[in-house]
Amino acid sequence: MAPPGPQGQHRWAPAVTVTRRPARADDTVLTVTLLENPAGLCLRGEADTLGVETLRAAIAALPTGAREVNLDLAALSFIDVCCTRELLILAHRPERPRLILHQPPTSLIWLVGLLGSDCSPVPVPPGSGTGNGPTLSIQAT
């Protein structure tokens, strides 16, 4: 794991960044960076139908067998049902990784509750997250 940052926060080492080209001039592109130590993804921009292939490619690049996948969502401005479903599919991999959601948007928490009947967001103990926002975990049962 990377050395802790200020107040015990983790700093992740970026490995690979996947970005799609904007479809329109006003399009907010989804950028997904593969993180190592601990394994995870950093999502920036809008995770919508236009960015689902970008998200799928990044998820496919995650190490197989990871017991936890950290998702840094602080810079995610929007997520739709399509991309939320991809995260739930990740949670349903055979190894059933625990997804740690760092600073998730309220809409994602709501969508997980709506779509993931066996994946309920659970608060993570204080001090184990990043930044000032909430940290939740989801895991398929």
Contacts in CASP RR format, 6 or more apart in sequence:
PFRMAT RR
TARGET T0000
AUTHOR 0000-0000-0000
METHOD contacts of the structure
MODEL  1
MAPPGPQGQHRWAPAVTVTRRPARADDTVLTVTLLENPAGLCLRGEADTL
GVETLRAAIAALPTGAREVNLDLAALSFIDVCCTRELLILAHRPERPRLI
LHQPPTSLIWLVGLLGSDCSPVPVPPGSGTGNGPTLSIQAT
1 10 0 8 1.000
1 37 0 8 1.000
1 38 0 8 1.000
2 10 0 8 1.000
2 11 0 8 1.000
2 12 0 8 1.000
2 13 0 8 1.000
2 37 0 8 1.000
3 11 0 8 1.000
4 10 0 8 1.000
4 11 0 8 1.000
5 11 0 8 1.000
7 127 0 8 1.000
8 127 0 8 1.000
9 129 0 8 1.000
9 130 0 8 1.000
9 131 0 8 1.000
10 38 0 8 1.000
10 70 0 8 1.000
10 129 0 8 1.000
10 130 0 8 1.000
12 35 0 8 1.000
12 36 0 8 1.000
12 37 0 8 1.000
12 38 0 8 1.000
12 40 0 8 1.000
12 42 0 8 1.000
12 70 0 8 1.000
12 72 0 8 1.000
13 35 0 8 1.000
13 36 0 8 1.000
13 37 0 8 1.000
14 33 0 8 1.000
14 34 0 8 1.000
14 35 0 8 1.000
14 36 0 8 1.000
14 42 0 8 1.000
15 33 0 8 1.000
15 34 0 8 1.000
15 35 0 8 1.000
15 36 0 8 1.000
16 33 0 8 1.000
16 34 0 8 1.000
16 58 0 8 1.000
16 61 0 8 1.000
17 31 0 8 1.000
17 32 0 8 1.000
17 33 0 8 1.000
17 34 0 8 1.000
18 31 0 8 1.000
18 32 0 8 1.000
18 33 0 8 1.000
18 34 0 8 1.000
18 54 0 8 1.000
18 57 0 8 1.000
18 58 0 8 1.000
18 61 0 8 1.000
19 29 0 8 1.000
19 30 0 8 1.000
19 31 0 8 1.000
19 32 0 8 1.000
19 54 0 8 1.000
20 29 0 8 1.000
20 30 0 8 1.000
20 50 0 8 1.000
20 51 0 8 1.000
20 53 0 8 1.000
20 54 0 8 1.000
21 29 0 8 1.000
22 29 0 8 1.000
23 50 0 8 1.000
27 50 0 8 1.000
28 45 0 8 1.000
28 46 0 8 1.000
28 77 0 8 1.000
28 78 0 8 1.000
29 45 0 8 1.000
29 46 0 8 1.000
30 43 0 8 1.000
30 44 0 8 1.000
30 45 0 8 1.000
30 46 0 8 1.000
30 47 0 8 1.000
30 48 0 8 1.000
30 50 0 8 1.000
30 51 0 8 1.000
30 54 0 8 1.000
30 55 0 8 1.000
30 83 0 8 1.000
31 43 0 8 1.000
31 44 0 8 1.000
31 45 0 8 1.000
31 54 0 8 1.000
32 41 0 8 1.000
32 42 0 8 1.000
32 43 0 8 1.000
32 44 0 8 1.000
32 54 0 8 1.000
32 55 0 8 1.000
32 57 0 8 1.000
32 58 0 8 1.000
33 41 0 8 1.000
33 42 0 8 1.000
33 44 0 8 1.000
33 58 0 8 1.000
34 40 0 8 1.000
34 41 0 8 1.000
34 58 0 8 1.000
34 61 0 8 1.000
34 62 0 8 1.000
35 41 0 8 1.000
35 42 0 8 1.000
35 70 0 8 1.000
35 72 0 8 1.000
38 68 0 8 1.000
38 70 0 8 1.000
39 62 0 8 1.000
39 63 0 8 1.000
39 66 0 8 1.000
39 68 0 8 1.000
39 69 0 8 1.000
39 70 0 8 1.000
40 62 0 8 1.000
40 66 0 8 1.000
40 69 0 8 1.000
40 70 0 8 1.000
40 71 0 8 1.000
40 72 0 8 1.000
41 58 0 8 1.000
41 59 0 8 1.000
41 62 0 8 1.000
41 69 0 8 1.000
41 70 0 8 1.000
41 71 0 8 1.000
41 72 0 8 1.000
42 71 0 8 1.000
42 72 0 8 1.000
42 75 0 8 1.000
43 55 0 8 1.000
43 71 0 8 1.000
43 72 0 8 1.000
43 73 0 8 1.000
43 75 0 8 1.000
43 76 0 8 1.000
43 79 0 8 1.000
44 75 0 8 1.000
44 76 0 8 1.000
45 75 0 8 1.000
45 76 0 8 1.000
45 77 0 8 1.000
45 78 0 8 1.000
46 76 0 8 1.000
46 77 0 8 1.000
46 78 0 8 1.000
46 79 0 8 1.000
47 55 0 8 1.000
47 76 0 8 1.000
47 78 0 8 1.000
47 79 0 8 1.000
47 80 0 8 1.000
47 83 0 8 1.000
48 78 0 8 1.000
48 79 0 8 1.000
48 80 0 8 1.000
48 82 0 8 1.000
48 83 0 8 1.000
49 80 0 8 1.000
49 82 0 8 1.000
51 83 0 8 1.000
52 82 0 8 1.000
52 83 0 8 1.000
52 86 0 8 1.000
55 83 0 8 1.000
55 86 0 8 1.000
56 86 0 8 1.000
59 86 0 8 1.000
59 89 0 8 1.000
59 90 0 8 1.000
62 69 0 8 1.000
62 90 0 8 1.000
64 95 0 8 1.000
65 93 0 8 1.000
65 95 0 8 1.000
65 97 0 8 1.000
66 95 0 8 1.000
66 97 0 8 1.000
67 95 0 8 1.000
67 97 0 8 1.000
67 98 0 8 1.000
68 97 0 8 1.000
68 98 0 8 1.000
68 99 0 8 1.000
68 100 0 8 1.000
69 90 0 8 1.000
69 97 0 8 1.000
69 98 0 8 1.000
69 99 0 8 1.000
69 100 0 8 1.000
70 100 0 8 1.000
70 102 0 8 1.000
71 87 0 8 1.000
71 99 0 8 1.000
71 100 0 8 1.000
71 101 0 8 1.000
71 102 0 8 1.000
71 104 0 8 1.000
72 102 0 8 1.000
72 103 0 8 1.000
72 130 0 8 1.000
73 101 0 8 1.000
73 102 0 8 1.000
73 103 0 8 1.000
73 104 0 8 1.000
73 105 0 8 1.000
73 108 0 8 1.000
74 102 0 8 1.000
74 103 0 8 1.000
74 130 0 8 1.000
74 131 0 8 1.000
74 133 0 8 1.000
76 104 0 8 1.000
76 105 0 8 1.000
76 108 0 8 1.000
77 105 0 8 1.000
78 105 0 8 1.000
78 107 0 8 1.000
79 105 0 8 1.000
79 107 0 8 1.000
79 108 0 8 1.000
79 111 0 8 1.000
81 111 0 8 1.000
81 115 0 8 1.000
84 108 0 8 1.000
84 111 0 8 1.000
84 112 0 8 1.000
84 115 0 8 1.000
85 115 0 8 1.000
87 99 0 8 1.000
87 108 0 8 1.000
87 112 0 8 1.000
88 112 0 8 1.000
88 115 0 8 1.000
88 116 0 8 1.000
88 119 0 8 1.000
88 138 0 8 1.000
88 140 0 8 1.000
90 97 0 8 1.000
90 99 0 8 1.000
91 97 0 8 1.000
91 99 0 8 1.000
91 119 0 8 1.000
91 138 0 8 1.000
91 139 0 8 1.000
91 140 0 8 1.000
92 140 0 8 1.000
96 139 0 8 1.000
96 140 0 8 1.000
97 139 0 8 1.000
98 137 0 8 1.000
98 138 0 8 1.000
98 139 0 8 1.000
99 137 0 8 1.000
99 138 0 8 1.000
99 139 0 8 1.000
100 124 0 8 1.000
100 129 0 8 1.000
100 135 0 8 1.000
100 136 0 8 1.000
100 137 0 8 1.000
101 108 0 8 1.000
101 109 0 8 1.000
101 121 0 8 1.000
101 135 0 8 1.000
101 136 0 8 1.000
101 137 0 8 1.000
101 138 0 8 1.000
102 129 0 8 1.000
102 130 0 8 1.000
102 131 0 8 1.000
102 133 0 8 1.000
102 135 0 8 1.000
103 130 0 8 1.000
103 131 0 8 1.000
103 132 0 8 1.000
103 133 0 8 1.000
103 134 0 8 1.000
103 135 0 8 1.000
104 121 0 8 1.000
104 134 0 8 1.000
104 136 0 8 1.000
109 121 0 8 1.000
109 136 0 8 1.000
112 119 0 8 1.000
112 120 0 8 1.000
112 121 0 8 1.000
112 138 0 8 1.000
113 119 0 8 1.000
113 120 0 8 1.000
113 121 0 8 1.000
118 140 0 8 1.000
118 141 0 8 1.000
119 138 0 8 1.000
119 139 0 8 1.000
119 140 0 8 1.000
119 141 0 8 1.000
120 138 0 8 1.000
121 136 0 8 1.000
121 137 0 8 1.000
121 138 0 8 1.000
122 136 0 8 1.000
122 137 0 8 1.000
122 138 0 8 1.000
123 134 0 8 1.000
123 135 0 8 1.000
123 136 0 8 1.000
124 135 0 8 1.000
124 136 0 8 1.000
124 137 0 8 1.000
128 135 0 8 1.000
129 135 0 8 1.000
END
